[in-house]
């Protein structure tokens, strides 16, 4: 199955449940194909869990939801070694991390120690418990959520954790027509249960394997580096994009191009994914005498306006 066809099937399935979120669905599918992870920062009730479950149902994968709380322990995520009295040996009991899609609900409510339990899983696609290392399922995708309104009792994600999310998205409220369609369909049928897989985990893994083969010319690669470097030189930005961020930008651009049926990346592909890929990786400068502090998204947009795109 071609990547563009696969992406189209996934999008049609997801948007049949998550109405009015075409662009956001594109970015979620793009991140899945690029083998990345997603941070959703949004108020409750905007469809974050629905999105994750629709995606899992579309690929026929397993989904686990982990409610992050202050008393959640790393072992509650990764699993534990317990002593089996019958065999007189230690046996590993797998935690919910061993699933295709993980919904890390309100991730910032857990302690930094527990948040760090996801670091190895997200970066290496494996977990280490005791002296043993266990490979995770393929494909593996973490969709973490956090509420931007409530900050009491939360632990802000450290930069090392935030940088491992390939994109940061906000679904936002639906438009009037989409919300009306939601009301019309509510109660008549369970839309999520009606979703049928359009592919399987093997199809996704194969697509992820092909994404790095999408060609990136020297000029376009230089454009990506110039964007990252501009964030490091901008006086409005205290912490610029890391090399990991530049790699994520390239991988997302390749997936975005493949979704559109091309085997090469255009500068427009880079621009399309730059804001959700890079905005959460920068920290703006403090103490600026401005009446309105620019958001990270606005800063990245401003950088894109100043860095000339290559003409090929």
C-alpha positions as CSV (number, residue, x, y, z in Angstrom):
1,X,0.0,0.0,0.0
2,X,1.4,3.4,-1.0
3,X,2.0,5.9,1.9
4,X,-0.3,8.5,0.4
5,X,-3.1,5.9,0.1
6,X,-2.5,4.7,3.7
7,X,-2.6,8.3,5.0
8,X,-5.8,9.0,3.2
9,X,-7.5,5.9,4.6
10,X,-6.4,6.8,8.1
11,X,-7.6,10.3,7.8
12,X,-11.1,9.4,6.5
13,X,-11.5,7.0,9.4
14,X,-10.4,9.4,12.1
15,X,-12.3,12.5,10.8
16,X,-15.5,10.4,10.7
17,X,-15.3,10.6,14.5
18,X,-13.2,13.7,15.1
19,X,-15.1,16.2,13.0
20,X,-13.7,19.5,11.8
21,X,-10.0,18.7,12.6
22,X,-8.6,18.0,9.2
23,X,-5.3,19.8,9.5
24,X,-4.7,18.5,13.1
25,X,-5.5,14.9,11.9
26,X,-2.9,15.3,9.1
27,X,-0.2,16.3,11.6
28,X,-1.1,13.3,13.9
29,X,-0.9,10.8,10.9
30,X,2.3,12.5,9.8
31,X,3.9,12.1,13.2
32,X,2.8,8.4,13.3
33,X,4.5,7.8,9.9
34,X,7.6,9.6,11.1
35,X,7.7,7.3,14.2
36,X,7.4,10.3,16.6
37,X,5.3,11.2,19.6
38,X,2.6,13.8,20.2
39,X,2.0,16.3,23.1
40,X,-1.6,17.6,23.1
41,X,-2.0,20.7,25.2
42,X,-5.7,21.5,25.4
43,X,-8.7,22.0,27.8
44,X,-10.8,18.9,28.7
45,X,-13.5,17.7,26.3
46,X,-11.9,18.7,23.0
47,X,-11.4,15.2,21.7
48,X,-7.9,14.2,22.7
49,X,-8.9,10.7,23.8
50,X,-11.2,10.2,20.9
51,X,-8.4,11.1,18.5
52,X,-6.1,8.5,20.1
53,X,-8.7,5.7,20.2
54,X,-9.8,6.4,16.6
55,X,-6.2,6.2,15.5
56,X,-5.6,2.9,17.3
57,X,-8.9,1.4,16.0
58,X,-7.8,2.5,12.4
59,X,-4.6,0.5,12.6
60,X,-6.0,-2.4,14.5
61,X,-3.6,-1.7,17.3
62,X,-3.7,-1.9,21.1
63,X,-4.3,1.3,23.1
64,X,-3.7,1.9,26.8
65,X,-4.6,4.9,28.8
66,X,-2.5,5.9,31.8
67,X,-3.9,8.5,34.2
68,X,-0.9,10.4,35.5
69,X,-1.2,11.4,39.2
70,X,1.2,12.5,41.8
71,X,1.3,9.0,43.4
72,X,1.9,7.2,40.1
73,X,5.2,5.2,40.2
74,X,7.6,4.4,37.3
75,X,6.8,0.7,37.8
76,X,3.1,1.4,37.3
77,X,4.1,2.3,33.7
78,X,6.9,0.0,32.8
79,X,6.1,-3.1,34.9
80,X,7.8,-4.9,37.7
81,X,9.8,-8.1,38.5
82,X,7.9,-10.2,41.1
83,X,8.9,-13.4,42.7
84,X,6.9,-16.4,41.5
85,X,6.5,-18.8,44.5
86,X,5.8,-21.7,42.2
87,X,8.8,-21.4,40.0
88,X,11.0,-19.8,42.7
89,X,12.1,-17.3,40.1
90,X,11.5,-13.7,39.3
91,X,9.0,-13.1,36.6
92,X,8.5,-9.8,34.7
93,X,4.9,-8.4,34.7
94,X,4.5,-6.0,31.8
95,X,3.1,-2.6,32.4
96,X,0.7,-0.6,30.1
97,X,3.7,0.8,28.2
98,X,3.7,-2.4,26.2
99,X,1.1,-1.2,23.7
100,X,0.9,0.3,20.3
101,X,-0.6,3.6,21.4
102,X,-0.2,5.1,24.9
103,X,-2.5,7.9,26.1
104,X,-0.5,9.6,28.8
105,X,-3.4,11.6,30.3
106,X,-2.4,14.8,32.2
107,X,1.3,13.8,32.1
108,X,2.3,16.9,34.0
109,X,0.5,15.8,37.1
110,X,3.0,13.0,37.8
111,X,6.3,13.7,39.5
112,X,9.5,14.2,37.4
113,X,10.7,10.8,38.5
114,X,7.6,9.1,37.0
115,X,7.7,11.3,33.9
116,X,11.3,10.2,33.3
117,X,10.1,6.6,33.0
118,X,8.9,7.5,29.5
119,X,12.3,8.9,28.3
120,X,13.9,5.6,27.3
121,X,10.6,4.2,25.9
122,X,10.1,7.3,23.7
123,X,13.7,7.5,22.5
124,X,14.8,3.9,22.3
125,X,11.5,2.1,21.9
126,X,12.5,-0.1,24.9
127,X,12.3,-0.2,28.7
128,X,14.9,-1.4,31.2
129,X,13.7,-3.0,34.4
130,X,16.4,-4.3,36.7
131,X,19.1,-5.9,34.6
132,X,16.8,-6.7,31.7
133,X,15.8,-4.7,28.6
134,X,12.5,-5.3,26.8
135,X,11.6,-4.1,23.3
136,X,8.3,-2.3,22.9
137,X,5.5,-3.0,20.4
138,X,5.8,-1.7,16.9
139,X,4.5,0.7,16.0
140,X,4.8,2.6,19.2
141,X,3.2,6.1,19.7
142,X,2.8,8.2,22.9
143,X,0.0,10.7,22.9
144,X,0.4,12.8,26.0
145,X,-2.0,15.4,27.2
146,X,-1.8,18.3,29.6
147,X,-4.3,21.1,30.6
148,X,-2.9,24.6,30.0
149,X,-5.4,26.2,32.4
150,X,-4.9,24.2,35.7
151,X,-1.4,24.5,37.0
152,X,-2.0,23.7,40.7
153,X,-0.5,20.3,41.6
154,X,1.3,19.9,38.4
155,X,5.0,19.4,37.6
156,X,6.1,21.1,34.3
157,X,7.7,18.8,31.8
158,X,11.5,19.2,31.8
159,X,13.1,20.2,28.6
160,X,14.6,16.7,28.0
161,X,11.1,15.3,28.1
162,X,9.5,18.0,26.0
163,X,12.2,17.7,23.3
164,X,11.3,14.0,22.8
165,X,7.8,14.9,21.6
166,X,8.0,15.3,17.8
167,X,5.1,17.7,17.7
168,X,3.0,19.7,20.1
169,X,-0.7,20.3,19.1
170,X,-3.8,22.0,20.3
171,X,-7.0,20.6,18.9
172,X,-9.1,23.6,20.0
173,X,-12.8,23.9,19.9
174,X,-14.7,22.8,16.8
175,X,-16.3,25.3,14.4
176,X,-20.1,25.8,14.6
177,X,-20.9,23.4,11.8
178,X,-18.7,20.6,13.2
179,X,-20.2,21.0,16.6
180,X,-23.7,20.9,15.2
181,X,-22.8,17.6,13.5
182,X,-21.5,16.2,16.8
183,X,-24.8,17.1,18.4
184,X,-26.8,15.4,15.6
185,X,-24.8,12.2,15.8
186,X,-24.6,12.0,19.6
187,X,-26.6,9.1,21.0
188,X,-27.6,7.7,17.7
189,X,-24.6,5.4,17.3
190,X,-21.2,4.8,18.9
191,X,-19.0,6.2,16.2
192,X,-15.8,4.8,17.7
193,X,-17.1,1.3,17.9
194,X,-18.1,1.5,14.2
195,X,-14.5,2.2,13.1
196,X,-12.9,-0.7,11.3
197,X,-9.1,-1.1,10.8
198,X,-8.0,0.2,7.4
199,X,-4.5,-1.3,7.8
200,X,-2.5,-3.2,10.4
201,X,0.6,-2.6,12.5
202,X,2.8,-4.2,9.9
203,X,1.6,-1.7,7.3
204,X,2.5,1.2,9.6
205,X,5.9,-0.2,10.4
206,X,6.7,-0.7,6.7
207,X,5.6,2.9,6.0
208,X,7.9,4.1,8.9
209,X,10.7,2.2,7.3
210,X,10.2,3.9,3.9
211,X,10.0,7.5,5.2
212,X,13.8,8.0,5.6
213,X,14.1,7.1,1.9
214,X,12.2,10.3,0.8
215,X,14.9,12.5,-0.7
216,X,16.1,15.6,0.9
217,X,18.3,17.8,-1.3
218,X,21.3,19.6,0.1
219,X,19.5,22.9,-0.4
220,X,16.5,21.8,1.6
221,X,18.6,20.3,4.3
222,X,20.5,23.6,4.5
223,X,17.2,25.4,4.8
224,X,16.3,23.2,7.8
225,X,19.6,23.9,9.5
226,X,19.3,27.6,8.8
227,X,15.9,27.7,10.5
228,X,17.2,25.9,13.6
229,X,20.3,28.2,13.7
230,X,18.1,31.3,13.4
231,X,16.3,30.3,16.6
232,X,19.7,30.1,18.3
233,X,20.7,33.6,17.1
234,X,17.4,35.3,17.7
235,X,17.6,37.7,20.7
236,X,13.9,37.0,21.5
237,X,14.7,33.3,22.1
238,X,16.8,32.2,25.1
239,X,17.0,28.5,24.1
240,X,16.9,27.6,20.5
241,X,16.1,24.4,18.6
242,X,18.4,21.4,19.4
243,X,19.9,19.1,16.8
244,X,17.3,16.6,17.8
245,X,14.7,19.2,16.8
246,X,16.3,19.6,13.4
247,X,16.3,15.8,12.9
248,X,12.6,15.7,13.8
249,X,11.9,18.6,11.4
250,X,13.5,16.5,8.6
251,X,11.7,13.3,9.4
252,X,8.3,15.1,9.6
253,X,9.0,16.9,6.3
254,X,9.8,13.5,4.7
255,X,6.5,12.0,6.0
256,X,4.5,15.1,5.0
257,X,6.0,14.8,1.4
258,X,5.2,11.1,1.3
259,X,1.6,11.7,2.4
260,X,1.3,13.9,-0.7
261,X,2.6,11.2,-3.0
262,X,6.1,12.6,-3.5
263,X,9.5,11.0,-2.9
264,X,11.3,14.3,-2.4
265,X,10.9,17.2,0.1
266,X,10.0,20.7,-0.9
267,X,10.6,23.9,1.2
268,X,6.8,24.1,1.5
269,X,6.8,20.8,3.3
270,X,9.3,22.1,5.8
271,X,7.1,25.2,6.4
272,X,4.0,23.1,6.9
273,X,5.4,21.2,9.8
274,X,7.8,23.7,11.3
275,X,5.6,25.3,13.9
276,X,4.1,22.2,15.6
277,X,7.6,20.6,15.4
278,X,9.7,23.5,16.7
279,X,7.6,25.8,18.8
280,X,7.7,23.7,22.0
281,X,11.5,23.3,21.7
282,X,12.3,26.9,22.3
283,X,12.2,29.1,25.3
284,X,11.6,32.8,24.8
285,X,13.8,35.4,26.5
286,X,12.7,37.0,29.7
287,X,12.5,40.6,30.7
288,X,11.6,41.9,27.3
289,X,9.9,45.3,27.5
290,X,7.0,44.4,25.3
291,X,3.3,44.9,26.0
292,X,2.5,41.6,24.6
293,X,4.9,38.7,24.8
294,X,5.0,36.7,21.5
295,X,4.0,33.1,21.7
296,X,6.5,30.4,20.7
297,X,4.3,29.7,17.7
298,X,4.5,33.3,16.6
299,X,8.3,33.3,17.1
300,X,8.8,30.3,14.9
301,X,6.5,31.9,12.3
302,X,8.6,35.0,12.4
303,X,11.8,33.0,12.0
304,X,10.3,31.3,8.9
305,X,9.5,34.7,7.5
306,X,13.1,35.8,7.8
307,X,15.0,32.7,6.6
308,X,15.0,32.6,2.8
309,X,13.7,29.3,1.3
310,X,15.8,27.7,-1.5
311,X,14.5,28.0,-5.0
312,X,15.1,24.8,-7.0
